[in-house]
Amino acid sequence: MILSGHQRFDYAQKALKLHCASYVLKPIDKTQLCDEIRHALELKQNQSHQESAASISSIAPAKAAQDQLAEDEDFIFRVRTYIYSNLSDPDLNRSSIAEYLHMSPDYLSYVFHQKFNQTLSAYITSMRIDKAKELLERTNWGMDIIAEKTGFSSSSYFHKQFKKNNRYYSAAIPV
């Protein structure tokens, strides 16, 4: 707000360029001055509210992204932990995992594929093969025991999957 004794138009134009709320000429009575001040304060408060709203709206997507990331990390941790803890269970599949996570098997498969770019069954098989490699290197167990410990339904299916996923290991498999 500018209070001036000059009636020149170019002064008023400059005031508008400076985003002045009003250009008031002297002489002015107290009630008109109070009204002009009140109006300028209202404009300033509205501007502050708009800036706050803009600031909050820019924070909201960042917070949502942060929450989504935390949720994704929790999902990944829970899926991997459950799979690793239940590798020896031959009934470990998307239905049992979905039941544990309280979600539908189809949705679990969809989300898992989005996160890992791999099917859930391929991931489980990969984890089982990795565990089998570890057991082959650390123990003297035969195929039947390793197949059982890694959740394969039979030693022949285990052998087929192991060969398919590990060509260079096939010679190391005890018969």
C-alpha positions in Angstrom: 0.0 0.0 0.0 1.3 3.4 -0.9 0.0 6.6 0.6 1.0 9.6 -1.5 0.2 13.2 -2.1 1.0 12.9 -5.8 -1.8 12.3 -8.3 0.5 11.6 -11.2 -0.5 8.4 -13.1 3.1 7.3 -13.7 3.6 7.0 -9.9 0.5 4.8 -9.6 1.8 2.7 -12.5 5.1 2.1 -10.8 3.2 1.1 -7.6 1.2 -1.5 -9.6 4.4 -2.9 -11.1 5.7 -3.3 -7.5 2.6 -5.4 -6.7 1.2 -2.7 -4.4 -2.2 -3.5 -3.0 -3.4 0.0 -3.4 -2.3 3.6 -4.1 -4.1 6.0 -1.7 -4.0 9.8 -2.1 -3.8 12.3 0.7 -5.8 13.7 2.3 -7.6 10.6 3.6 -9.9 10.1 6.6 -9.1 7.5 9.3 -11.9 5.0 8.4 -10.8 5.0 4.7 -7.2 4.5 5.8 -8.2 1.6 8.1 -10.2 0.0 5.3 -7.2 0.2 3.0 -4.9 -1.2 5.6 -7.4 -4.0 6.4 -7.7 -4.8 2.6 -3.9 -4.9 2.2 -3.5 -7.2 5.2 -6.2 -9.6 3.8 -4.4 -9.7 0.4 -1.1 -10.4 2.2 -2.8 -13.2 4.3 -4.3 -14.8 1.2 -0.9 -14.7 -0.5 0.7 -16.4 2.5 -2.0 -19.1 2.5 -1.5 -19.7 -1.2 2.3 -20.0 -0.7 1.7 -22.4 2.2 -0.7 -24.5 0.2 1.8 -24.6 -2.7 4.6 -25.6 -0.4 2.5 -28.3 1.2 1.3 -29.6 -2.2 5.0 -29.9 -3.2 5.8 -31.8 0.0 2.9 -34.2 -0.4 4.2 -36.0 -3.5 7.6 -36.3 -1.9 6.1 -37.8 1.3 3.9 -40.1 -0.8 7.0 -41.3 -2.7 8.9 -41.8 0.5 6.0 -43.8 2.0 5.7 -45.9 -1.1 9.5 -46.6 -1.0 9.2 -47.7 2.6 6.2 -49.8 1.8 8.1 -51.4 -1.2 11.1 -52.2 1.0 8.8 -53.8 3.6 7.1 -55.8 0.9 10.4 -57.0 -0.5 11.8 -57.9 2.9 8.6 -59.8 3.9 8.5 -61.8 0.7 12.2 -62.7 0.7 12.2 -63.6 4.4 9.1 -65.8 4.0 10.6 -67.6 0.9 14.0 -68.1 2.5 12.4 -69.4 5.8 10.2 -71.8 3.9 12.5 -73.1 1.1 12.4 -76.6 2.3 8.6 -76.7 2.1 7.6 -78.3 -1.2 4.2 -76.5 -1.0 5.9 -73.1 -1.0 4.1 -71.3 -3.9 2.4 -68.0 -4.7 -0.8 -69.1 -2.8 1.0 -69.8 0.4 3.0 -66.6 0.2 -0.1 -64.6 -0.7 -2.0 -66.0 2.3 0.9 -65.1 4.6 0.9 -61.5 3.2 -2.9 -61.3 3.2 -3.2 -60.5 -0.5 -4.5 -62.3 -3.6 -2.1 -64.6 -5.4 -2.7 -62.8 -8.7 -1.9 -59.4 -7.1 1.2 -60.8 -5.4 2.4 -62.2 -8.7 1.8 -58.9 -10.4 3.5 -56.8 -7.7 6.4 -59.2 -7.5 7.0 -59.2 -11.2 6.9 -55.4 -11.2 9.5 -55.2 -8.4 11.8 -58.0 -9.5 11.2 -58.3 -13.3 10.9 -62.1 -12.6 8.1 -64.5 -11.9 7.6 -65.6 -8.4 8.1 -69.3 -9.3 11.3 -68.5 -11.1 12.5 -66.6 -8.0 11.7 -69.5 -5.7 13.4 -72.0 -8.0 16.5 -69.7 -8.1 16.6 -69.4 -4.3 16.3 -73.2 -4.0 19.1 -73.8 -6.6 21.3 -71.3 -4.7 20.6 -73.1 -1.5 21.4 -76.5 -3.2 24.7 -75.1 -4.4 25.6 -74.1 -0.9 24.6 -77.5 0.5 26.6 -79.3 -2.3 29.7 -77.3 -1.4 29.3 -77.6 2.4 28.0 -81.1 2.9 28.4 -84.7 1.6 24.7 -85.2 1.3 23.2 -87.1 -1.7 20.7 -85.8 -4.2 17.6 -87.1 -2.2 18.6 -85.2 0.9 19.5 -82.0 -0.9 16.3 -82.1 -2.9 14.3 -82.5 0.3 16.2 -79.7 2.1 15.6 -77.3 -0.7 11.9 -78.1 -1.2 12.0 -80.0 -4.5 9.3 -82.7 -4.7 11.7 -85.3 -6.1 15.4 -85.7 -6.7 14.8 -86.2 -10.4 13.0 -82.9 -10.7 15.7 -81.2 -8.6 18.4 -82.7 -10.9 16.6 -81.4 -14.0 16.2 -77.9 -12.5 19.7 -77.8 -11.3 21.1 -78.8 -14.7 18.9 -76.3 -16.4 20.1 -73.5 -14.2 23.7 -74.5 -13.7 25.5 -76.1 -16.6 28.9 -75.7 -15.1 27.8 -77.4 -11.9 26.3 -80.5 -13.5 29.6 -82.4 -13.2 29.7 -81.8 -9.5 26.3 -83.3 -8.7 26.6 -86.6 -6.9 24.6 -89.3 -8.6 
